[in-house]
Amino acid sequence: MPDRETEPMTLTSSEQIDVILNVIWSLVLVAFIYTALMIIYPQFISFSFPFLSEGSLFLYFWRTYQINIGGNTAYQIITLLFLLIAVFVALHQYQKRVEKIQLEHVLKYVHYFADGHYDKRIPDVDNDQMSTIVESINSLVDSTQNAIEEERRVEKTKDELIANVSHDIRTPLTSTIGYLDAVVNEQYQTEEEKAQYIQIAYNKALTMSTLVEDLFLYTDSLQETYQLDYQEIPLDLYLSQLAAEFELEAANKGIDILVEVMPKNTIACFDPDKMARVISNLLSNALKYGYGADLIRLRSFPNSAKDALLIECRNNGRVLEAGEEEKIFERSYRTEKSRNASEPGSGLGLAIVKNMVELHNGFVCAFVDEGETVFQIELPREKER
């Protein structure tokens, strides 16, 4: 979430009146001093000092330095001087009072934040030093609010993840128990029916095993200590072998899998086991949710501008809807159609893809290109230590 723009801090009517009264009071004091000086000045000038040969200050300065400090000129100088002092005092008192009120506002906001409220921001102030402090506090509050919102989002997603996995495990578990219970209690007509029940229970158990494996793999991939075994891999052979594992499933759905590596002798550097899970998850996702597809393309080509290697899994089935490109990699997120599909799954497949690619210091994204849904992986050409 971007930082909020704050409006300038404004004073309330009562605060403005307080500032004006403070300035007026300061001017009254200056005027009082000025009046007192005007009364004392003539007497002081004409006062006789025994130690001065001329007798008075006026005659002393006039005869010694040729300075006329009496008459109208002196009054004009004193008046001008006090006008300048009055302006300076008024501006100083105004600025001082405004800064004090602004500081009181800032402290109120700080206490508000300290009570756990982060829905407001401190308005901008026109004081450079205080403005820096206000910006720092607002940035800290923004970071705190973002962290809280992220924690809430993670907590919500975790709850959804637990609910989804629990549901996905409970369904085949209930079915498995039902079929095994029928076998144990001999609730079957023939041996063939018994074998069928056992086979169904076995398949359901495999589904649960896959769900649990996905959950463990996902949580493991989040650990900072997760280790990768980097190896140099001939990419064309590697992708072809992975594609071959899905050929039978693809053929049953009328889908062809095409591998395109340019150049053919491309050597990639990554953990082959972990990247195999990434590619397998992308192929499995395309086969499960690429409704209407008849072609899946595994492509690889260099990105010279970034000194990176690109690997793409494309299918010409139903394309992603607007807004799904980012959400699709979130754990437990499923599109509306895949949510209602009969295909089992934990909703962790693409989240695992994202984590595994990022562990390789890479990047993965999804987009639509020329009527195809594209999952694109960007990997550094060399291992980044």
C-alpha positions in Angstrom: 0.0 0.0 0.0 1.5 3.3 -1.0 2.1 6.1 1.5 -0.8 8.4 2.0 -0.6 12.1 1.0 -1.2 14.3 4.0 -2.8 17.7 4.0 -1.2 20.7 5.6 -1.8 21.2 9.3 -4.4 23.8 10.0 -5.3 25.6 13.2 -8.7 25.7 14.7 -10.6 29.0 15.2 -9.8 29.0 18.9 -6.1 28.3 18.2 -6.0 31.1 15.6 -7.5 33.5 18.2 -4.9 32.4 20.8 -2.1 33.1 18.3 -3.5 36.6 17.5 -3.9 37.4 21.2 -0.4 36.3 21.9 1.0 38.5 19.2 -1.2 41.5 20.4 0.1 41.0 24.0 3.7 41.0 22.7 3.0 44.3 20.8 1.5 45.8 23.9 4.6 45.1 25.8 6.8 46.7 23.1 4.5 49.7 23.0 4.7 50.0 26.8 8.5 50.0 26.7 8.4 52.5 23.8 6.1 54.9 25.7 8.2 54.6 28.8 11.4 55.4 26.8 9.7 58.4 25.2 8.9 59.8 28.7 12.3 59.1 30.2 14.4 60.1 27.2 14.1 64.0 27.3 14.8 63.9 31.1 17.8 61.6 30.6 19.3 63.8 27.8 19.0 67.1 29.8 20.1 65.6 33.1 23.2 67.2 34.4 26.2 65.0 35.1 29.0 66.6 37.3 31.8 64.6 35.6 30.9 66.0 32.2 32.5 69.4 31.4 29.5 70.3 29.2 27.0 69.4 31.9 24.5 67.4 29.9 24.7 64.3 27.5 23.2 66.3 24.7 26.0 69.0 24.8 28.7 66.4 25.3 27.8 64.4 22.2 27.1 67.5 20.2 30.4 69.2 20.9 32.6 66.1 21.0 31.2 63.9 18.1 29.0 66.4 16.3 26.1 64.0 16.9 22.6 65.5 17.4 20.8 63.1 19.8 18.1 65.5 20.7 15.1 67.0 19.0 12.8 65.4 16.4 15.6 63.3 14.8 16.2 61.3 17.9 12.5 60.6 18.3 12.2 59.5 14.7 15.1 57.1 15.1 13.8 55.6 18.3 10.3 55.3 16.8 11.7 53.6 13.6 13.8 51.3 15.8 10.9 50.2 17.9 8.7 49.6 14.8 11.4 47.2 13.6 11.5 45.6 17.0 7.7 45.3 17.1 7.7 43.6 13.6 10.4 41.2 14.7 8.7 40.4 18.0 5.3 39.9 16.4 6.8 37.5 13.8 8.8 35.7 16.4 5.9 35.3 18.8 3.6 34.2 16.0 6.0 31.5 14.7 6.8 30.4 18.3 3.2 30.1 19.2 2.2 28.3 16.0 5.1 25.8 16.4 4.0 25.1 20.0 0.4 24.4 18.9 1.6 22.2 16.0 3.9 20.3 18.4 0.8 19.7 20.7 -1.1 18.4 17.7 1.8 16.1 16.8 1.9 14.7 20.4 -1.8 14.1 20.3 -1.3 12.0 17.1 1.6 10.1 18.6 -0.5 9.2 21.6 -3.3 8.2 19.2 -0.9 5.9 17.4 0.4 4.5 20.7 -3.1 3.4 21.5 -3.0 1.2 18.4 -4.9 3.4 15.9 -3.3 3.7 12.5 -6.1 5.1 10.4 -4.9 8.7 10.5 -1.7 10.6 9.5 -0.1 13.7 11.0 -0.7 16.6 8.7 2.2 18.4 7.1 3.8 21.3 9.0 5.8 24.3 7.6 8.7 23.9 10.0 11.6 22.1 8.3 12.9 20.3 11.5 9.4 19.3 12.6 8.4 18.3 9.1 11.2 15.8 9.0 10.0 14.3 12.3 6.4 14.2 11.0 7.5 12.4 7.8 9.4 9.9 9.8 6.5 9.2 12.1 4.1 8.9 9.2 6.4 6.5 7.4 6.7 4.4 10.6 2.9 4.3 11.0 2.5 3.4 7.3 5.0 0.5 7.7 3.3 -0.6 10.9 -0.2 -0.6 9.2 1.2 -2.4 6.2 2.7 -5.0 8.4 -0.5 -5.4 10.3 -2.6 -5.8 7.1 -0.1 -8.3 5.7 -0.3 -10.3 8.9 -4.0 -10.3 8.7 -3.9 -11.3 5.1 -1.5 -14.1 5.9 -3.6 -15.2 8.8 -6.7 -15.2 6.7 -4.9 -17.1 3.9 -3.6 -19.6 6.4 -7.1 -20.2 7.7 -8.3 -20.7 4.2 -5.4 -23.0 3.5 -6.2 -25.1 6.5 -9.9 -25.2 5.6 -9.2 -26.1 2.0 -6.7 -28.8 2.8 -8.9 -30.2 5.5 -11.8 -30.3 3.1 -9.7 -31.9 0.3 -8.4 -34.5 2.7 -11.7 -35.2 4.5 -13.5 -36.0 1.2 -11.2 -38.8 0.0 -10.7 -40.0 3.6 -14.4 -40.4 4.0 -14.6 -42.2 0.7 -11.6 -44.4 1.6 -13.1 -45.4 4.9 -16.4 -46.2 3.2 -15.0 -48.5 0.6 -12.6 -50.2 3.1 -15.5 -50.6 5.5 -17.5 -52.4 2.7 -14.5 -54.7 2.1 -14.0 -55.5 5.8 -17.7 -56.2 6.4 -17.9 -58.2 3.1 -20.5 -55.9 1.6 -19.6 -56.9 -2.0 -21.1 -59.3 -4.4 -18.1 -60.6 -6.3 -14.3 -60.6 -6.0 -14.1 -58.2 -8.9 -16.3 -55.8 -6.9 -14.1 -56.3 -3.9 -11.0 -55.5 -6.0 -12.7 -52.4 -7.4 -13.4 -51.1 -3.9 -9.8 -51.7 -2.8 -8.5 -50.0 -6.0 -10.8 -46.9 -5.4 -9.6 -46.7 -1.7 -6.0 -46.9 -2.9 -6.5 -44.1 -5.4 -8.1 -42.0 -2.7 -5.2 -42.7 -0.4 -2.8 -41.5 -3.1 -4.8 -38.3 -3.5 -4.5 -37.7 0.3 -0.7 -38.5 0.1 -0.3 -35.9 -2.7 -2.2 -33.3 -0.7 -0.1 -33.8 2.4 3.1 -33.8 0.3 2.1 -30.5 -1.2 1.5 -29.0 2.2 4.9 -30.2 3.5 6.7 -29.0 0.4 5.0 -25.6 0.5 6.0 -25.1 4.2 9.5 -26.3 3.6 10.0 -24.0 0.6 9.3 -21.0 3.0 12.2 -21.9 5.2 15.3 -19.6 4.8 17.6 -22.6 5.3 16.1 -24.5 2.4 19.0 -25.9 0.5 19.3 -26.2 -3.3 21.6 -28.5 -5.2 22.6 -26.5 -8.3 23.7 -28.5 -11.4 24.3 -27.8 -15.0 21.4 -29.3 -17.0 21.0 -29.9 -20.7 17.6 -28.1 -20.9 16.2 -29.7 -24.1 16.6 -33.3 -22.8 15.4 -32.2 -19.3 12.1 -30.6 -20.5 11.5 -33.5 -22.9 11.7 -36.0 -20.1 9.4 -34.1 -17.9 6.9 -33.7 -20.8 7.0 -37.4 -21.5 5.7 -38.1 -17.9 2.5 -36.3 -18.8 2.0 -37.6 -22.4 -0.4 -40.4 -21.5 -2.6 -38.0 -19.4 -2.5 -35.4 -22.1 -3.3 -38.0 -24.8 -6.4 -39.1 -22.9 -7.6 -35.5 -22.9 -6.7 -34.9 -26.6 -3.8 -32.6 -25.8 -0.4 -32.5 -27.4 2.7 -31.4 -25.5 5.4 -29.7 -27.6 8.9 -28.9 -26.3 10.7 -25.9 -27.9 14.2 -25.0 -26.7 16.3 -22.3 -28.4 19.1 -22.9 -28.9 18.9 -26.7 -28.7 22.2 -27.0 -26.7 21.1 -24.6 -23.9 22.7 -25.5 -20.6 20.8 -24.3 -17.5 22.0 -24.1 -13.9 19.4 -25.0 -11.2 18.4 -27.7 -8.8 17.0 -30.4 -11.1 14.7 -32.0 -8.5 13.1 -28.7 -7.3 12.8 -27.3 -10.9 11.2 -30.6 -11.9 8.5 -30.0 -9.4 8.0 -26.5 -10.8 7.6 -27.7 -14.4 5.5 -30.6 -13.3 3.1 -28.3 -11.4 2.8 -26.0 -14.4 2.1 -29.0 -16.7 -0.4 -30.5 -14.3 -2.1 -27.1 -13.9 -2.4 -26.7 -17.7 -3.9 -30.2 -18.0 -6.4 -29.7 -15.1 -7.6 -26.2 -15.8 -6.7 -25.4 -19.4 -10.3 -26.1 -20.4 -10.7 -26.6 -24.2 -6.9 -26.8 -24.8 -5.4 -29.1 -27.4 -1.8 -27.9 -27.2 0.6 -27.3 -24.4 4.0 -25.8 -25.3 7.1 -25.9 -23.1 9.4 -23.2 -24.5 12.8 -21.9 -23.4 14.9 -19.1 -24.9 17.4 -16.6 -23.6 16.7 -13.0 -22.5 20.0 -11.3 -23.5 19.0 -8.0 -22.1 18.8 -9.4 -18.5 21.3 -12.2 -19.0 18.5 -14.5 -18.0 16.9 -17.7 -19.2 13.1 -17.8 -19.8 11.0 -21.0 -19.5 7.4 -20.8 -20.6 4.5 -23.2 -20.2 1.7 -22.2 -22.6 -1.7 -23.6 -23.3 -4.4 -22.5 -25.8 -7.3 -23.3 -23.5 -9.4 -21.0 -21.4 -7.4 -17.8 -20.8 -6.9 -16.2 -17.4 -9.5 -13.6 -16.5 -8.6 -10.0 -15.7 -7.1 -9.7 -12.2 -6.1 -13.4 -11.9 -2.5 -12.9 -13.1 -1.3 -11.9 -9.6 -3.8 -13.8 -7.4 -3.2 -17.1 -9.1 0.1 -17.6 -7.3 -1.4 -17.0 -3.8 -1.6 -20.1 -1.7 -5.1 -21.7 -1.7 -6.3 -19.4 -4.4 -8.3 -21.0 -7.1 -10.1 -19.5 -10.0 -13.9 -19.7 -10.0 -14.0 -22.5 -12.5 -11.2 -24.6 -11.0 -12.9 -24.2 -7.6 -15.9 -26.0 -9.0 -13.9 -28.6 -10.9 -13.8 -32.3 -10.1 -10.0 -32.3 -10.2 -8.6 -32.8 -6.7 -6.0 -30.4 -5.5 -4.7 -28.4 -2.5 -4.5 -25.1 -4.3 -0.8 -25.0 -3.4 0.7 -26.0 -6.8 1.3 -22.5 -8.2 2.3 -21.2 -4.7 5.0 -23.9 -4.6 6.1 -22.8 -8.2 6.5 -19.2 -7.0 8.5 -20.2 -3.9 10.7 -22.6 -5.7 11.5 -20.1 -8.5 12.2 -17.4 -6.0 14.6 -19.7 -4.1 16.5 -19.9 -7.4 16.6 -16.0 -7.4 14.2 -16.1 -10.3 10.8 -14.6 -11.1 7.5 -16.2 -12.3 4.5 -14.4 -13.7 1.3 -15.3 -15.6 -0.2 -13.4 -18.5 -2.3 -13.9 -21.7 -0.5 -13.7 -25.1 -2.1 -14.3 -28.5 -5.0 -16.3 -27.0 -2.7 -18.4 -24.8 -2.3 -18.6 -21.1 1.4 -18.2 -20.4 3.3 -19.0 -17.2 6.8 -17.5 -17.6 9.8 -18.3 -15.4 12.9 -16.1 -15.5 16.1 -17.6 -14.1 19.6 -16.1 -13.9 22.0 -17.8 -16.4 24.5 -18.4 -13.7 24.0 -19.4 -10.1 23.7 -16.3 -7.9 25.6 -16.9 -4.7 
